[in-house]
Amino acid sequence: MRRLYLKKGEERRLRIGHQWIFSNEVDTGKSPLHDFTPGENVTVCNSGGSPVASAYVNPSSVIAARVVSQQPDTPFDAGLLHRRITEALAMRQMIFDRPYYRMVFAEGDWLPGLIVDRYGDFLVAQLTTAGAEAAKPQITAVLKDVVRPRGLLYRNDSANRGMEGLKSYVEQAFGHIPDTLEIEENGVRFYAPLMEGQKTGWFYDQRINRRDFASFAQGKKVLDAFCYAGGFGVTAAAAGAAQTTFLDASPLALQTVEANAALNRVSGSVKTVAGDALETLARLRDQGRRYDVICVDPPAFIKRRKHQKQGLKAYQRVNELAMELAEDGGILMSCSCSQHLSADELRRVLNRAARRAGCRIQTLTQGHQGPDHPVHPAMPETNYLKTFTVRVNRTS
């Protein structure tokens, strides 16, 4: 393995476990980035030449290298993959009694660039970096050996691949992957659209938050905005909600909601509304609609730091509208999956939204991603999902 040299002092984050090396941290005099092949394994050295880690390189990315081990001369190969994937699977099997979970969570499992979701006997994976793409044959072989799945689908169509200089594609590595698979979560059954759905088909990260949301729903009028496949609302309907309204701009999402409602025999209490979420929330407000329990789970409004100002306004507007739709004493669960929005910033957004909506709020619970999305303690980037459940008070 060739050496990648860092500038003086730039190894400090690596020594506490961080896994990213930015291009401006590399001593390009000693180790010109353009000399490396995308995905090439290297030993990382400090400015004095002492090894500090092993990584793989992408000379065309802002994140020039991703650490795979704090030991030198340790390639991102079949041996390392087998050890780490086996560890990741064992942890999920300890926590969950059914095989439906995120089985590998990239840096959270010390496997940068690799995401694997398990749907019973089938796996859906994403390779988001040049290093993971280069190791694709080994990843396929190790997943086949460790899990023994009936099929493996690569949903390699995420936006992150473009930043790594990689093409987008969807590929069945082996076996036949159905367009839709049935899963079970919190005792509720769902169809997950693997081929045409978002990302890997299902958002396992919200499992605990869906359970907590449903605990408020019995006998209530529920609104699930940005509903996708209906994870929050169908769980609420199965928990005894009197009526559940689902809002999404995607016809496929709403078709999946209806199928999931039928699967759980709650179709009679379910209504779907198609349209842009912000426009439709405003229209429902203007029509005088009110709901007892509301979830807003929008897409990441802050994908890059440069989107911070605009994204904060969008989060505030969504939550303001949701509070205006809430009954006095109603419950709102507000979610954000934006890596660049901290929990404390979301709390401040909710406070500002409440003032603009003319109400008072009380925080009841604060949540984040489930345990199948483990947080790397040295990488706040892996702690991306945050939720607040608040009670909306209209009376002074």
C-alpha positions as CSV (number, residue, x, y, z in Angstrom):
1,M,0.0,0.0,0.0
2,R,1.3,3.4,-1.0
3,R,1.6,6.3,1.5
4,L,-0.7,9.3,1.8
5,Y,0.9,12.1,3.7
6,L,-1.0,14.7,5.8
7,K,0.0,18.2,6.5
8,K,1.3,19.0,10.0
9,G,-1.3,18.5,12.7
10,E,-4.0,17.2,10.4
11,E,-4.0,13.7,12.0
12,R,-5.6,14.9,15.2
13,R,-9.2,14.1,14.2
14,L,-8.1,10.7,13.0
15,R,-6.5,9.9,16.4
16,I,-9.9,10.3,18.1
17,G,-11.6,8.1,15.4
18,H,-12.9,10.4,12.7
19,Q,-12.9,8.7,9.3
20,W,-12.8,11.5,6.8
21,I,-9.7,13.2,5.4
22,F,-10.4,16.3,3.3
23,S,-8.3,17.3,0.3
24,N,-6.9,20.4,1.9
25,E,-5.5,18.2,4.7
26,V,-3.3,16.2,2.4
27,D,0.4,17.2,1.8
28,T,0.1,17.1,-2.0
29,G,3.8,17.9,-2.3
30,K,4.7,14.5,-0.8
31,S,1.7,12.6,-2.1
32,P,0.0,14.3,-5.1
33,L,-3.6,13.3,-5.1
34,H,-3.8,12.9,-8.9
35,D,-1.2,10.1,-8.6
36,F,-3.8,7.9,-6.9
37,T,-6.5,5.8,-8.5
38,P,-10.1,6.3,-7.2
39,G,-10.7,3.6,-4.5
40,E,-7.0,2.8,-4.1
41,N,-6.0,1.6,-0.6
42,V,-3.3,3.6,1.2
43,T,-1.6,3.9,4.5
44,V,-2.0,7.4,6.0
45,C,1.0,9.0,7.5
46,N,1.5,12.2,9.5
47,S,3.8,15.0,8.4
48,G,6.7,13.2,10.1
49,G,6.1,10.0,8.1
50,S,4.7,7.9,10.9
51,P,1.7,5.7,10.0
52,V,-1.6,6.7,11.7
53,A,-4.3,4.8,9.7
54,S,-5.4,3.0,6.6
55,A,-7.8,4.4,4.1
56,Y,-9.0,4.4,0.5
57,V,-8.6,7.4,-1.7
58,N,-10.7,9.4,-4.2
59,P,-8.6,12.2,-5.7
60,S,-11.6,13.9,-7.3
61,S,-13.7,14.2,-4.1
62,V,-13.6,16.9,-1.4
63,I,-13.4,14.0,1.0
64,A,-10.1,12.8,-0.4
65,A,-9.8,9.7,1.7
66,R,-11.9,7.6,4.1
67,V,-10.3,5.7,7.0
68,V,-11.1,2.0,7.2
69,S,-8.7,1.1,10.1
70,Q,-6.5,2.9,12.6
71,Q,-3.9,0.2,11.9
72,P,-1.4,0.7,9.0
73,D,-1.4,-1.4,5.8
74,T,-4.9,-2.7,6.3
75,P,-6.8,-2.7,3.0
76,F,-10.5,-2.4,2.4
77,D,-10.6,-6.0,1.3
78,A,-12.6,-9.2,1.8
79,G,-11.0,-10.0,5.1
80,L,-11.9,-6.6,6.7
81,L,-15.3,-6.6,5.1
82,H,-16.1,-10.1,6.4
83,R,-15.1,-9.1,10.0
84,R,-17.0,-5.8,10.0
85,I,-20.2,-7.2,8.3
86,T,-20.3,-10.2,10.6
87,E,-20.0,-7.8,13.6
88,A,-22.8,-5.5,12.2
89,L,-25.1,-8.5,11.6
90,A,-24.5,-9.9,15.1
91,M,-25.4,-6.5,16.7
92,R,-28.7,-6.3,14.8
93,Q,-29.6,-9.9,15.6
94,M,-29.0,-9.1,19.3
95,I,-31.5,-6.2,19.1
96,F,-34.2,-7.3,16.7
97,D,-36.2,-10.6,16.6
98,R,-37.2,-10.2,13.0
99,P,-34.8,-9.8,10.0
100,Y,-36.0,-6.3,9.0
101,Y,-33.4,-3.6,9.7
102,R,-30.4,-1.5,8.4
103,M,-27.7,-4.1,8.5
104,V,-24.8,-1.9,7.7
105,F,-24.7,1.8,8.3
106,A,-21.5,3.1,6.6
107,E,-19.2,4.9,9.1
108,G,-21.5,3.9,12.0
109,D,-20.3,0.4,11.4
110,W,-16.7,1.4,10.4
111,L,-17.6,0.6,6.7
112,P,-17.5,4.0,4.9
113,G,-19.4,4.1,1.7
114,L,-21.5,0.9,2.3
115,I,-25.2,0.8,3.3
116,V,-27.1,-2.4,3.4
117,D,-30.8,-2.9,4.3
118,R,-32.2,-6.3,5.1
119,Y,-35.7,-7.3,4.0
120,G,-35.9,-10.9,5.3
121,D,-34.2,-13.1,2.8
122,F,-33.3,-10.1,0.5
123,L,-30.7,-7.3,0.7
124,V,-30.7,-3.9,-0.8
125,A,-27.3,-2.1,-0.8
126,Q,-25.9,1.3,-1.8
127,L,-22.2,2.0,-2.6
128,T,-21.8,5.7,-2.2
129,T,-18.0,6.1,-2.6
130,A,-15.3,5.2,-5.0
131,G,-13.7,2.9,-2.5
132,A,-16.9,1.0,-1.9
133,E,-17.5,0.8,-5.6
134,A,-14.0,-0.6,-6.2
135,A,-14.6,-3.3,-3.6
136,K,-18.0,-4.2,-5.0
137,P,-17.0,-7.8,-6.0
138,Q,-15.7,-8.5,-2.5
139,I,-18.8,-6.9,-0.9
140,T,-21.1,-9.0,-3.0
141,A,-19.1,-12.2,-2.1
142,V,-19.0,-11.4,1.6
143,L,-22.7,-10.5,1.9
144,K,-23.5,-13.8,0.1
145,D,-21.3,-15.8,2.5
146,V,-22.4,-14.1,5.8
147,V,-26.1,-13.6,5.2
148,R,-27.0,-16.3,2.6
149,P,-29.7,-14.0,1.1
150,R,-31.9,-15.1,-1.8
151,G,-31.0,-11.9,-3.6
152,L,-29.0,-8.7,-3.6
153,L,-30.0,-5.4,-5.2
154,Y,-27.7,-2.5,-5.7
155,R,-29.6,0.8,-5.6
156,N,-26.6,2.8,-6.7
157,D,-28.5,5.9,-7.7
158,S,-27.9,8.3,-4.8
159,A,-26.9,11.9,-5.3
160,N,-23.7,11.3,-3.3
161,R,-22.3,9.2,-6.1
162,G,-22.1,12.2,-8.4
163,M,-19.8,14.0,-5.9
164,E,-17.6,10.9,-6.0
165,G,-17.4,10.9,-9.8
166,L,-19.5,7.7,-10.0
167,K,-22.3,6.9,-12.4
168,S,-25.8,6.0,-11.2
169,Y,-27.3,2.6,-11.8
170,V,-29.6,0.0,-10.3
171,E,-28.5,-3.6,-10.6
172,Q,-29.6,-7.0,-9.3
173,A,-26.3,-8.6,-8.3
174,F,-27.8,-12.1,-7.8
175,G,-31.2,-13.7,-7.3
176,H,-34.5,-12.1,-8.3
177,I,-35.5,-9.1,-6.2
178,P,-39.3,-8.4,-6.4
179,D,-40.4,-4.8,-7.0
180,T,-42.0,-4.7,-3.6
181,L,-41.3,-6.7,-0.5
182,E,-43.3,-7.1,2.7
183,I,-41.8,-6.2,6.0
184,E,-42.9,-6.1,9.7
185,E,-42.2,-3.2,12.0
186,N,-43.6,-2.5,15.5
187,G,-46.1,-5.3,14.8
188,V,-47.4,-3.6,11.7
189,R,-46.9,-4.9,8.2
190,F,-45.8,-2.8,5.2
191,Y,-45.0,-3.1,1.5
192,A,-41.7,-1.5,0.8
193,P,-41.2,-0.4,-2.8
194,L,-37.6,-1.4,-3.5
195,M,-37.3,-0.7,-7.2
196,E,-39.1,2.6,-7.6
197,G,-39.2,3.9,-4.0
198,Q,-36.8,6.3,-2.3
199,K,-33.3,5.3,-1.5
200,T,-33.2,1.7,-0.5
201,G,-37.0,1.4,-0.3
202,W,-37.8,1.9,3.4
203,F,-36.7,4.2,6.1
204,Y,-35.8,1.9,9.0
205,D,-34.3,4.8,10.9
206,Q,-37.8,6.1,12.0
207,R,-38.9,2.8,13.6
208,I,-38.9,3.9,17.3
209,N,-40.3,7.3,16.4
210,R,-43.2,5.7,14.5
211,R,-44.0,3.6,17.6
212,D,-43.9,6.7,19.9
213,F,-46.0,8.7,17.5
214,A,-48.7,6.0,17.4
215,S,-48.9,6.0,21.2
216,F,-50.8,9.3,21.0
217,A,-53.1,8.2,18.2
218,Q,-55.9,6.0,19.7
219,G,-59.3,7.6,18.9
220,K,-57.7,10.7,17.3
221,K,-57.7,12.5,14.0
222,V,-54.1,12.0,12.6
223,L,-52.3,13.8,9.8
224,D,-49.2,12.2,8.2
225,A,-47.5,14.9,6.0
226,F,-44.6,13.9,3.6
227,C,-45.9,10.4,4.3
228,Y,-44.0,8.4,1.7
229,A,-45.2,4.8,2.2
230,G,-47.2,5.7,5.3
231,G,-44.9,4.5,8.0
232,F,-46.2,6.9,10.7
233,G,-49.8,7.1,9.7
234,V,-50.4,3.4,9.1
235,T,-48.8,2.6,12.4
236,A,-51.1,5.2,14.0
237,A,-54.1,3.7,12.2
238,A,-53.2,0.2,13.4
239,A,-53.0,1.6,16.9
240,G,-56.6,2.8,16.8
241,A,-56.6,6.3,15.2
242,A,-60.2,7.3,14.3
243,Q,-59.1,8.9,11.0
244,T,-55.7,9.2,9.3
245,T,-55.0,11.6,6.5
246,F,-51.9,11.0,4.3
247,L,-50.3,13.8,2.3
248,D,-47.5,13.4,-0.3
249,A,-46.7,14.7,-3.8
250,S,-45.8,11.3,-5.1
251,P,-48.6,9.1,-6.6
252,L,-46.5,6.0,-6.0
253,A,-46.2,6.9,-2.3
254,L,-50.0,7.3,-2.0
255,Q,-50.6,4.1,-3.8
256,T,-48.3,2.3,-1.4
257,V,-50.1,4.0,1.5
258,E,-53.4,2.5,0.3
259,A,-51.8,-0.9,-0.1
260,N,-50.3,-0.8,3.4
261,A,-53.6,0.4,4.9
262,A,-55.4,-2.6,3.2
263,L,-52.6,-5.0,4.4
264,N,-53.4,-3.9,8.0
265,R,-57.2,-3.8,7.5
266,V,-57.5,-0.1,8.3
267,S,-58.5,1.2,4.9
268,G,-61.8,2.5,6.3
269,S,-60.1,5.1,8.4
270,V,-57.6,6.3,5.8
271,K,-57.7,9.2,3.4
272,T,-55.0,10.2,0.9
273,V,-54.3,13.8,-0.4
274,A,-52.0,14.4,-3.3
275,G,-50.1,17.6,-3.7
276,D,-47.1,19.8,-2.7
277,A,-46.9,19.5,1.0
278,L,-46.5,23.2,1.8
279,E,-49.2,24.3,-0.5
280,T,-51.6,21.6,0.7
281,L,-50.9,22.2,4.4
282,A,-51.8,25.9,3.8
283,R,-54.9,24.9,1.9
284,L,-56.0,22.6,4.7
285,R,-55.4,25.4,7.2
286,D,-57.5,27.8,5.1
287,Q,-60.3,25.3,5.0
288,G,-60.4,25.2,8.8
289,R,-59.2,21.6,9.1
290,R,-57.8,20.5,12.5
291,Y,-56.0,17.4,13.6
292,D,-55.2,15.9,17.0
293,V,-51.9,14.3,16.1
294,I,-49.6,15.4,13.3
295,C,-46.3,14.2,11.9
296,V,-44.2,16.3,9.5
297,D,-41.2,14.3,8.1
298,P,-39.9,16.4,5.2
299,P,-36.9,15.6,3.0
300,A,-33.6,17.1,4.0
301,F,-34.1,20.8,3.3
302,I,-30.4,21.5,4.1
303,K,-28.4,19.2,1.9
304,R,-25.3,21.4,2.0
305,R,-24.1,24.1,4.4
306,K,-24.8,26.7,1.7
307,H,-28.5,25.8,1.9
308,Q,-28.7,26.6,5.7
309,K,-30.6,29.9,5.5
310,Q,-33.1,28.8,2.9
311,G,-33.5,25.4,4.6
312,L,-34.2,26.9,8.1
313,K,-37.0,29.0,6.5
314,A,-38.5,25.9,5.0
315,Y,-38.4,24.0,8.3
316,Q,-40.0,26.9,10.1
317,R,-42.8,27.3,7.5
318,V,-43.6,23.6,7.6
319,N,-43.8,23.5,11.4
320,E,-45.8,26.8,11.6
321,L,-48.4,25.4,9.2
322,A,-48.5,22.1,11.2
323,M,-49.1,24.0,14.5
324,E,-51.9,26.0,12.8
325,L,-53.5,22.7,11.9
326,A,-53.3,21.3,15.4
327,E,-56.2,21.2,17.8
328,D,-55.7,22.9,21.1
329,G,-53.7,20.4,23.1
330,G,-52.8,18.5,19.9
331,I,-49.6,16.6,19.4
332,L,-47.0,17.4,16.7
333,M,-44.0,15.2,15.9
334,S,-41.5,17.2,13.9
335,C,-38.6,15.4,12.1
336,S,-35.5,16.4,10.3
337,C,-33.0,14.2,8.5
338,S,-30.7,17.1,7.6
339,Q,-27.2,16.4,8.7
340,H,-26.5,20.1,8.8
341,L,-29.4,20.9,11.2
342,S,-28.6,20.2,14.8
343,A,-31.2,19.1,17.3
344,D,-30.8,22.4,19.1
345,E,-31.4,24.3,15.9
346,L,-34.5,22.3,15.3
347,R,-35.7,23.1,18.8
348,R,-35.2,26.8,18.0
349,V,-37.1,26.5,14.7
350,L,-40.0,25.0,16.6
351,N,-40.0,27.8,19.1
352,R,-40.0,30.4,16.4
353,A,-42.8,28.6,14.5
354,A,-44.9,28.5,17.7
355,R,-44.6,32.2,18.2
356,R,-45.6,32.9,14.6
357,A,-48.5,30.5,14.8
358,G,-49.7,32.2,18.0
359,C,-49.4,29.2,20.3
360,R,-47.3,27.8,23.1
361,I,-45.5,24.4,22.9
362,Q,-44.2,21.9,25.4
363,T,-41.6,19.3,24.4
364,L,-42.8,15.8,25.4
365,T,-40.1,13.6,23.8
366,Q,-36.9,14.0,21.8
367,G,-35.9,11.2,19.4
368,H,-33.3,10.3,16.9
369,Q,-32.4,7.3,14.6
370,G,-32.9,3.8,15.7
371,P,-30.1,1.4,17.0
372,D,-29.7,-0.1,13.5
373,H,-28.2,3.3,12.6
374,P,-25.5,3.5,15.2
375,V,-23.8,6.8,15.9
376,H,-20.0,7.0,15.6
377,P,-19.0,9.0,18.7
378,A,-16.2,10.9,16.9
379,M,-18.4,11.7,13.9
380,P,-21.4,13.9,14.6
381,E,-22.2,13.5,10.9
382,T,-23.6,10.1,11.7
383,N,-26.1,11.5,14.2
384,Y,-28.3,13.0,11.5
385,L,-31.9,12.2,12.4
386,K,-33.7,14.2,15.1
387,T,-37.3,14.5,16.2
388,F,-39.3,16.6,18.7
389,T,-42.8,15.7,19.9
390,V,-44.5,18.8,21.2
391,R,-47.9,19.6,22.7
392,V,-49.5,22.6,21.0
393,N,-51.4,24.9,23.3
394,R,-53.7,27.6,21.8
395,T,-55.2,29.1,24.9
396,S,-53.3,31.8,26.8
